């Protein structure tokens, strides 16, 4: 069983192991996004709440340094 794609010829030619590797990479990427949400997102939400409590505007470009 393969995922639906715009061009079916590529999904039909892809072997099971290749599809499994693709799915693993996708899972890894989603995992990183979830971790970033809880780590970086927590820091940003904390800064936002501080600014909100002080009645100030939270400027993302100024407050969040990468």
PDB file of N, CA, C and O in Angstrom:
ATOM      1  N   UNK A   1       0.853  -1.175   0.000  1.00  0.00           N
ATOM      2  CA  UNK A   1       0.000   0.000   0.000  1.00  0.00           C
ATOM      3  C   UNK A   1       0.893   1.232   0.000  1.00  0.00           C
ATOM      4  O   UNK A   1       1.826   1.325   0.798  1.00  0.00           O
ATOM      5  N   UNK A   2       0.620   2.152  -0.870  1.00  0.00           N
ATOM      6  CA  UNK A   2       1.416   3.371  -0.936  1.00  0.00           C
ATOM      7  C   UNK A   2       0.528   4.585  -0.700  1.00  0.00           C
ATOM      8  O   UNK A   2      -0.696   4.519  -0.807  1.00  0.00           O
ATOM      9  N   UNK A   3       1.173   5.673  -0.381  1.00  0.00           N
ATOM     10  CA  UNK A   3       0.446   6.914  -0.175  1.00  0.00           C
ATOM     11  C   UNK A   3      -0.016   7.469  -1.513  1.00  0.00           C
ATOM     12  O   UNK A   3       0.590   7.204  -2.551  1.00  0.00           O
ATOM     13  N   UNK A   4      -1.078   8.228  -1.476  1.00  0.00           N
ATOM     14  CA  UNK A   4      -1.541   8.873  -2.698  1.00  0.00           C
ATOM     15  C   UNK A   4      -0.581   9.995  -3.058  1.00  0.00           C
ATOM     16  O   UNK A   4      -0.191  10.789  -2.203  1.00  0.00           O
ATOM     17  N   UNK A   5      -0.217  10.053  -4.288  1.00  0.00           N
ATOM     18  CA  UNK A   5       0.636  11.132  -4.770  1.00  0.00           C
ATOM     19  C   UNK A   5       0.046  11.681  -6.050  1.00  0.00           C
ATOM     20  O   UNK A   5      -0.838  11.073  -6.652  1.00  0.00           O
ATOM     21  N   UNK A   6       0.537  12.827  -6.457  1.00  0.00           N
ATOM     22  CA  UNK A   6       0.073  13.411  -7.712  1.00  0.00           C
ATOM     23  C   UNK A   6       0.497  12.525  -8.870  1.00  0.00           C
ATOM     24  O   UNK A   6      -0.257  12.326  -9.823  1.00  0.00           O
ATOM     25  N   UNK A   7       1.704  11.998  -8.779  1.00  0.00           N
ATOM     26  CA  UNK A   7       2.235  11.165  -9.852  1.00  0.00           C
ATOM     27  C   UNK A   7       2.422   9.748  -9.320  1.00  0.00           C
ATOM     28  O   UNK A   7       3.399   9.474  -8.623  1.00  0.00           O
ATOM     29  N   UNK A   8       1.503   8.853  -9.639  1.00  0.00           N
ATOM     30  CA  UNK A   8       1.530   7.482  -9.118  1.00  0.00           C
ATOM     31  C   UNK A   8       2.722   6.665  -9.595  1.00  0.00           C
ATOM     32  O   UNK A   8       3.094   5.697  -8.932  1.00  0.00           O
ATOM     33  N   UNK A   9       3.328   7.017 -10.712  1.00  0.00           N
ATOM     34  CA  UNK A   9       4.423   6.191 -11.230  1.00  0.00           C
ATOM     35  C   UNK A   9       5.595   6.137 -10.262  1.00  0.00           C
ATOM     36  O   UNK A   9       6.276   5.114 -10.177  1.00  0.00           O
ATOM     37  N   UNK A  10       5.843   7.217  -9.532  1.00  0.00           N
ATOM     38  CA  UNK A  10       6.967   7.213  -8.605  1.00  0.00           C
ATOM     39  C   UNK A  10       6.668   6.373  -7.365  1.00  0.00           C
ATOM     40  O   UNK A  10       7.554   5.688  -6.855  1.00  0.00           O
ATOM     41  N   UNK A  11       5.441   6.419  -6.883  1.00  0.00           N
ATOM     42  CA  UNK A  11       5.101   5.633  -5.700  1.00  0.00           C
ATOM     43  C   UNK A  11       5.045   4.138  -6.013  1.00  0.00           C
ATOM     44  O   UNK A  11       5.337   3.318  -5.142  1.00  0.00           O
ATOM     45  N   UNK A  12       4.677   3.775  -7.228  1.00  0.00           N
ATOM     46  CA  UNK A  12       4.614   2.361  -7.597  1.00  0.00           C
ATOM     47  C   UNK A  12       6.001   1.760  -7.783  1.00  0.00           C
ATOM     48  O   UNK A  12       6.201   0.569  -7.545  1.00  0.00           O
ATOM     49  N   UNK A  13       6.952   2.575  -8.205  1.00  0.00           N
ATOM     50  CA  UNK A  13       8.304   2.079  -8.426  1.00  0.00           C
ATOM     51  C   UNK A  13       9.116   2.017  -7.140  1.00  0.00           C
ATOM     52  O   UNK A  13      10.163   1.371  -7.101  1.00  0.00           O
ATOM     53  N   UNK A  14       8.657   2.667  -6.111  1.00  0.00           N
ATOM     54  CA  UNK A  14       9.393   2.726  -4.864  1.00  0.00           C
ATOM     55  C   UNK A  14       9.248   1.412  -4.106  1.00  0.00           C
ATOM     56  O   UNK A  14       8.138   0.912  -3.922  1.00  0.00           O
ATOM     57  N   UNK A  15      10.375   0.857  -3.667  1.00  0.00           N
ATOM     58  CA  UNK A  15      10.349  -0.412  -2.947  1.00  0.00           C
ATOM     59  C   UNK A  15       9.816  -0.221  -1.528  1.00  0.00           C
ATOM     60  O   UNK A  15       9.699   0.897  -1.026  1.00  0.00           O
ATOM     61  N   UNK A  16       9.501  -1.338  -0.913  1.00  0.00           N
ATOM     62  CA  UNK A  16       8.983  -1.311   0.452  1.00  0.00           C
ATOM     63  C   UNK A  16       9.969  -0.648   1.401  1.00  0.00           C
ATOM     64  O   UNK A  16       9.569   0.172   2.227  1.00  0.00           O
ATOM     65  N   UNK A  17      11.255  -0.988   1.298  1.00  0.00           N
ATOM     66  CA  UNK A  17      12.261  -0.431   2.209  1.00  0.00           C
ATOM     67  C   UNK A  17      12.447   1.065   1.990  1.00  0.00           C
ATOM     68  O   UNK A  17      12.680   1.822   2.932  1.00  0.00           O
ATOM     69  N   UNK A  18      12.339   1.472   0.739  1.00  0.00           N
ATOM     70  CA  UNK A  18      12.459   2.902   0.417  1.00  0.00           C
ATOM     71  C   UNK A  18      11.285   3.673   1.024  1.00  0.00           C
ATOM     72  O   UNK A  18      11.462   4.766   1.563  1.00  0.00           O
ATOM     73  N   UNK A  19      10.099   3.100   0.931  1.00  0.00           N
ATOM     74  CA  UNK A  19       8.921   3.729   1.529  1.00  0.00           C
ATOM     75  C   UNK A  19       9.049   3.767   3.044  1.00  0.00           C
ATOM     76  O   UNK A  19       8.680   4.754   3.680  1.00  0.00           O
ATOM     77  N   UNK A  20       9.576   2.688   3.623  1.00  0.00           N
ATOM     78  CA  UNK A  20       9.767   2.641   5.064  1.00  0.00           C
ATOM     79  C   UNK A  20      10.769   3.700   5.519  1.00  0.00           C
ATOM     80  O   UNK A  20      10.567   4.350   6.545  1.00  0.00           O
ATOM     81  N   UNK A  21      11.839   3.872   4.762  1.00  0.00           N
ATOM     82  CA  UNK A  21      12.831   4.898   5.072  1.00  0.00           C
ATOM     83  C   UNK A  21      12.216   6.291   4.968  1.00  0.00           C
ATOM     84  O   UNK A  21      12.470   7.153   5.809  1.00  0.00           O
ATOM     85  N   UNK A  22      11.411   6.505   3.937  1.00  0.00           N
ATOM     86  CA  UNK A  22      10.721   7.787   3.766  1.00  0.00           C
ATOM     87  C   UNK A  22       9.798   8.065   4.949  1.00  0.00           C
ATOM     88  O   UNK A  22       9.769   9.178   5.476  1.00  0.00           O
ATOM     89  N   UNK A  23       9.053   7.056   5.358  1.00  0.00           N
ATOM     90  CA  UNK A  23       8.144   7.213   6.486  1.00  0.00           C
ATOM     91  C   UNK A  23       8.907   7.478   7.776  1.00  0.00           C
ATOM     92  O   UNK A  23       8.467   8.275   8.605  1.00  0.00           O
ATOM     93  N   UNK A  24      10.049   6.817   7.951  1.00  0.00           N
ATOM     94  CA  UNK A  24      10.867   7.044   9.137  1.00  0.00           C
ATOM     95  C   UNK A  24      11.381   8.480   9.166  1.00  0.00           C
ATOM     96  O   UNK A  24      11.373   9.126  10.214  1.00  0.00           O
ATOM     97  N   UNK A  25      11.828   8.977   8.016  1.00  0.00           N
ATOM     98  CA  UNK A  25      12.307  10.365   7.947  1.00  0.00           C
ATOM     99  C   UNK A  25      11.189  11.346   8.271  1.00  0.00           C
ATOM    100  O   UNK A  25      11.412  12.345   8.954  1.00  0.00           O
ATOM    101  N   UNK A  26       9.996  11.063   7.783  1.00  0.00           N
ATOM    102  CA  UNK A  26       8.851  11.920   8.076  1.00  0.00           C
ATOM    103  C   UNK A  26       8.530  11.885   9.565  1.00  0.00           C
ATOM    104  O   UNK A  26       8.271  12.928  10.167  1.00  0.00           O
ATOM    105  N   UNK A  27       8.545  10.702  10.162  1.00  0.00           N
ATOM    106  CA  UNK A  27       8.293  10.567  11.592  1.00  0.00           C
ATOM    107  C   UNK A  27       9.335  11.330  12.405  1.00  0.00           C
ATOM    108  O   UNK A  27       9.009  11.984  13.395  1.00  0.00           O
ATOM    109  N   UNK A  28      10.585  11.237  11.975  1.00  0.00           N
ATOM    110  CA  UNK A  28      11.673  11.949  12.651  1.00  0.00           C
ATOM    111  C   UNK A  28      11.455  13.466  12.573  1.00  0.00           C
ATOM    112  O   UNK A  28      11.655  14.182  13.554  1.00  0.00           O
ATOM    113  N   UNK A  29      11.047  13.935  11.408  1.00  0.00           N
ATOM    114  CA  UNK A  29      10.805  15.373  11.234  1.00  0.00           C
ATOM    115  C   UNK A  29       9.636  15.847  12.088  1.00  0.00           C
ATOM    116  O   UNK A  29       9.709  16.907  12.710  1.00  0.00           O
ATOM    117  N   UNK A  30       8.569  15.076  12.122  1.00  0.00           N
ATOM    118  CA  UNK A  30       7.416  15.422  12.950  1.00  0.00           C
ATOM    119  C   UNK A  30       7.812  15.422  14.420  1.00  0.00           C
ATOM    120  O   UNK A  30       7.379  16.289  15.179  1.00  0.00           O
ATOM    121  N   UNK A  31       8.637  14.449  14.829  1.00  0.00           N
ATOM    122  CA  UNK A  31       9.123  14.404  16.207  1.00  0.00           C
ATOM    123  C   UNK A  31       9.915  15.640  16.575  1.00  0.00           C
ATOM    124  O   UNK A  31       9.754  16.186  17.667  1.00  0.00           O
ATOM    125  N   UNK A  32      10.769  16.082  15.668  1.00  0.00           N
ATOM    126  CA  UNK A  32      11.541  17.312  15.916  1.00  0.00           C
ATOM    127  C   UNK A  32      10.630  18.521  16.053  1.00  0.00           C
ATOM    128  O   UNK A  32      10.873  19.398  16.881  1.00  0.00           O
ATOM    129  N   UNK A  33       9.574  18.566  15.236  1.00  0.00           N
ATOM    130  CA  UNK A  33       8.633  19.681  15.310  1.00  0.00           C
ATOM    131  C   UNK A  33       7.904  19.687  16.654  1.00  0.00           C
ATOM    132  O   UNK A  33       7.674  20.749  17.233  1.00  0.00           O
ATOM    133  N   UNK A  34       7.546  18.520  17.141  1.00  0.00           N
ATOM    134  CA  UNK A  34       6.862  18.424  18.436  1.00  0.00           C
ATOM    135  C   UNK A  34       7.790  18.858  19.558  1.00  0.00           C
ATOM    136  O   UNK A  34       7.381  19.597  20.453  1.00  0.00           O
ATOM    137  N   UNK A  35       9.037  18.404  19.516  1.00  0.00           N
ATOM    138  CA  UNK A  35      10.011  18.800  20.535  1.00  0.00           C
ATOM    139  C   UNK A  35      10.230  20.307  20.498  1.00  0.00           C
ATOM    140  O   UNK A  35      10.291  20.949  21.546  1.00  0.00           O
ATOM    141  N   UNK A  36      10.348  20.875  19.305  1.00  0.00           N
ATOM    142  CA  UNK A  36      10.531  22.327  19.173  1.00  0.00           C
ATOM    143  C   UNK A  36       9.322  23.071  19.725  1.00  0.00           C
ATOM    144  O   UNK A  36       9.473  24.127  20.339  1.00  0.00           O
ATOM    145  N   UNK A  37       8.131  22.532  19.513  1.00  0.00           N
ATOM    146  CA  UNK A  37       6.927  23.178  20.029  1.00  0.00           C
ATOM    147  C   UNK A  37       6.977  23.273  21.550  1.00  0.00           C
ATOM    148  O   UNK A  37       6.620  24.302  22.124  1.00  0.00           O
ATOM    149  N   UNK A  38       7.416  22.208  22.195  1.00  0.00           N
ATOM    150  CA  UNK A  38       7.429  22.205  23.653  1.00  0.00           C
ATOM    151  C   UNK A  38       8.626  22.937  24.246  1.00  0.00           C
ATOM    152  O   UNK A  38       8.533  23.429  25.371  1.00  0.00           O
ATOM    153  N   UNK A  39       9.740  23.026  23.541  1.00  0.00           N
ATOM    154  CA  UNK A  39      10.908  23.713  24.092  1.00  0.00           C
ATOM    155  C   UNK A  39      10.926  25.184  23.696  1.00  0.00           C
ATOM    156  O   UNK A  39      10.843  26.060  24.557  1.00  0.00           O
ATOM    157  N   UNK A  40      11.033  25.459  22.413  1.00  0.00           N
ATOM    158  CA  UNK A  40      11.054  26.850  21.945  1.00  0.00           C
ATOM    159  C   UNK A  40       9.703  27.515  22.176  1.00  0.00           C
ATOM    160  O   UNK A  40       9.632  28.678  22.572  1.00  0.00           O
ATOM    161  N   UNK A  41       8.647  26.777  21.927  1.00  0.00           N
ATOM    162  CA  UNK A  41       7.309  27.321  22.133  1.00  0.00           C
ATOM    163  C   UNK A  41       7.072  27.718  23.576  1.00  0.00           C
ATOM    164  O   UNK A  41       6.434  28.735  23.847  1.00  0.00           O
ATOM    165  N   UNK A  42       7.577  26.929  24.494  1.00  0.00           N
ATOM    166  CA  UNK A  42       7.421  27.249  25.915  1.00  0.00           C
ATOM    167  C   UNK A  42       8.126  28.558  26.254  1.00  0.00           C
ATOM    168  O   UNK A  42       7.598  29.392  26.988  1.00  0.00           O
ATOM    169  N   UNK A  43       9.323  28.721  25.708  1.00  0.00           N
ATOM    170  CA  UNK A  43      10.086  29.944  25.965  1.00  0.00           C
ATOM    171  C   UNK A  43       9.363  31.162  25.387  1.00  0.00           C
ATOM    172  O   UNK A  43       9.292  32.208  26.033  1.00  0.00           O
ATOM    173  N   UNK A  44       8.833  31.029  24.185  1.00  0.00           N
ATOM    174  CA  UNK A  44       8.117  32.135  23.549  1.00  0.00           C
ATOM    175  C   UNK A  44       6.830  32.452  24.303  1.00  0.00           C
ATOM    176  O   UNK A  44       6.508  33.622  24.510  1.00  0.00           O
ATOM    177  N   UNK A  45       6.091  31.420  24.716  1.00  0.00           N
ATOM    178  CA  UNK A  45       4.854  31.653  25.465  1.00  0.00           C
ATOM    179  C   UNK A  45       5.134  32.328  26.795  1.00  0.00           C
ATOM    180  O   UNK A  45       4.358  33.177  27.234  1.00  0.00           O
ATOM    181  N   UNK A  46       6.232  31.962  27.442  1.00  0.00           N
ATOM    182  CA  UNK A  46       6.611  32.586  28.708  1.00  0.00           C
ATOM    183  C   UNK A  46       6.915  34.075  28.504  1.00  0.00           C
ATOM    184  O   UNK A  46       6.446  34.916  29.270  1.00  0.00           O
ATOM    185  N   UNK A  47       7.699  34.397  27.473  1.00  0.00           N
ATOM    186  CA  UNK A  47       8.002  35.799  27.170  1.00  0.00           C
ATOM    187  C   UNK A  47       6.735  36.579  26.831  1.00  0.00           C
ATOM    188  O   UNK A  47       6.577  37.728  27.244  1.00  0.00           O
ATOM    189  N   UNK A  48       5.839  35.952  26.080  1.00  0.00           N
ATOM    190  CA  UNK A  48       4.587  36.609  25.704  1.00  0.00           C
ATOM    191  C   UNK A  48       3.748  36.928  26.941  1.00  0.00           C
ATOM    192  O   UNK A  48       3.207  38.027  27.060  1.00  0.00           O
ATOM    193  N   UNK A  49       3.641  35.970  27.859  1.00  0.00           N
ATOM    194  CA  UNK A  49       2.863  36.203  29.083  1.00  0.00           C
ATOM    195  C   UNK A  49       3.462  37.323  29.924  1.00  0.00           C
ATOM    196  O   UNK A  49       2.725  38.112  30.515  1.00  0.00           O
ATOM    197  N   UNK A  50       4.800  37.402  29.985  1.00  0.00           N
ATOM    198  CA  UNK A  50       5.450  38.479  30.734  1.00  0.00           C
ATOM    199  C   UNK A  50       5.104  39.836  30.133  1.00  0.00           C
ATOM    200  O   UNK A  50       4.749  40.767  30.857  1.00  0.00           O
ATOM    201  N   UNK A  51       5.207  39.948  28.822  1.00  0.00           N
ATOM    202  CA  UNK A  51       4.882  41.211  28.151  1.00  0.00           C
ATOM    203  C   UNK A  51       3.408  41.560  28.326  1.00  0.00           C
ATOM    204  O   UNK A  51       3.063  42.723  28.535  1.00  0.00           O
ATOM    205  N   UNK A  52       2.552  40.567  28.241  1.00  0.00           N
ATOM    206  CA  UNK A  52       1.124  40.793  28.388  1.00  0.00           C
ATOM    207  C   UNK A  52       0.801  41.276  29.801  1.00  0.00           C
ATOM    208  O   UNK A  52      -0.034  42.164  29.974  1.00  0.00           O
ATOM    209  N   UNK A  53       1.450  40.704  30.803  1.00  0.00           N
ATOM    210  CA  UNK A  53       1.223  41.114  32.190  1.00  0.00           C
ATOM    211  C   UNK A  53       1.690  42.548  32.430  1.00  0.00           C
ATOM    212  O   UNK A  53       1.117  43.264  33.252  1.00  0.00           O
ATOM    213  N   UNK A  54       2.728  42.962  31.712  1.00  0.00           N
ATOM    214  CA  UNK A  54       3.249  44.323  31.851  1.00  0.00           C
ATOM    215  C   UNK A  54       2.476  45.316  30.984  1.00  0.00           C
ATOM    216  O   UNK A  54       2.716  46.521  31.054  1.00  0.00           O
ATOM    217  N   UNK A  55       1.555  44.816  30.172  1.00  0.00           N
ATOM    218  CA  UNK A  55       0.770  45.671  29.294  1.00  0.00           C
ATOM    219  C   UNK A  55       1.547  46.154  28.085  1.00  0.00           C
ATOM    220  O   UNK A  55       1.186  47.162  27.477  1.00  0.00           O
ATOM    221  N   UNK A  56       2.600  45.454  27.733  1.00  0.00           N
ATOM    222  CA  UNK A  56       3.434  45.832  26.593  1.00  0.00           C
ATOM    223  C   UNK A  56       3.115  44.945  25.393  1.00  0.00           C
ATOM    224  O   UNK A  56       2.484  43.895  25.513  1.00  0.00           O
ATOM    225  N   UNK A  57       3.574  45.405  24.242  1.00  0.00           N
ATOM    226  CA  UNK A  57       3.391  44.643  23.007  1.00  0.00           C
ATOM    227  C   UNK A  57       4.547  43.661  22.858  1.00  0.00           C
ATOM    228  O   UNK A  57       5.708  44.005  23.083  1.00  0.00           O
ATOM    229  N   UNK A  58       4.211  42.453  22.481  1.00  0.00           N
ATOM    230  CA  UNK A  58       5.223  41.419  22.260  1.00  0.00           C
ATOM    231  C   UNK A  58       5.621  41.442  20.794  1.00  0.00           C
ATOM    232  O   UNK A  58       4.855  41.011  19.932  1.00  0.00           O
ATOM    233  N   UNK A  59       6.809  41.942  20.513  1.00  0.00           N
ATOM    234  CA  UNK A  59       7.334  41.979  19.151  1.00  0.00           C
ATOM    235  C   UNK A  59       8.209  40.747  18.951  1.00  0.00           C
ATOM    236  O   UNK A  59       9.285  40.642  19.540  1.00  0.00           O
ATOM    237  N   UNK A  60       7.755  39.834  18.134  1.00  0.00           N
ATOM    238  CA  UNK A  60       8.454  38.563  17.941  1.00  0.00           C
ATOM    239  C   UNK A  60       9.875  38.789  17.438  1.00  0.00           C
ATOM    240  O   UNK A  60      10.812  38.165  17.933  1.00  0.00           O
ATOM    241  N   UNK A  61      10.043  39.677  16.459  1.00  0.00           N
ATOM    242  CA  UNK A  61      11.366  39.909  15.877  1.00  0.00           C
ATOM    243  C   UNK A  61      12.364  40.452  16.896  1.00  0.00           C
ATOM    244  O   UNK A  61      13.557  40.160  16.815  1.00  0.00           O
ATOM    245  N   UNK A  62      11.884  41.233  17.847  1.00  0.00           N
ATOM    246  CA  UNK A  62      12.779  41.825  18.839  1.00  0.00           C
ATOM    247  C   UNK A  62      12.996  40.910  20.041  1.00  0.00           C
ATOM    248  O   UNK A  62      14.097  40.849  20.587  1.00  0.00           O
ATOM    249  N   UNK A  63      11.964  40.212  20.446  1.00  0.00           N
ATOM    250  CA  UNK A  63      12.020  39.411  21.666  1.00  0.00           C
ATOM    251  C   UNK A  63      12.664  38.049  21.456  1.00  0.00           C
ATOM    252  O   UNK A  63      13.368  37.554  22.336  1.00  0.00           O
ATOM    253  N   UNK A  64      12.434  37.449  20.317  1.00  0.00           N
ATOM    254  CA  UNK A  64      12.899  36.088  20.067  1.00  0.00           C
ATOM    255  C   UNK A  64      14.134  36.147  19.185  1.00  0.00           C
ATOM    256  O   UNK A  64      14.050  36.451  17.995  1.00  0.00           O
ATOM    257  N   UNK A  65      15.263  35.858  19.774  1.00  0.00           N
ATOM    258  CA  UNK A  65      16.523  35.818  19.030  1.00  0.00           C
ATOM    259  C   UNK A  65      16.857  34.361  18.749  1.00  0.00           C
ATOM    260  O   UNK A  65      16.889  33.544  19.669  1.00  0.00           O
ATOM    261  N   UNK A  66      17.101  34.035  17.510  1.00  0.00           N
ATOM    262  CA  UNK A  66      17.408  32.645  17.147  1.00  0.00           C
ATOM    263  C   UNK A  66      18.826  32.286  17.481  1.00  0.00           C
ATOM    264  O   UNK A  66      19.249  31.155  17.241  1.00  0.00           O
TER     265      UNK A  66
END
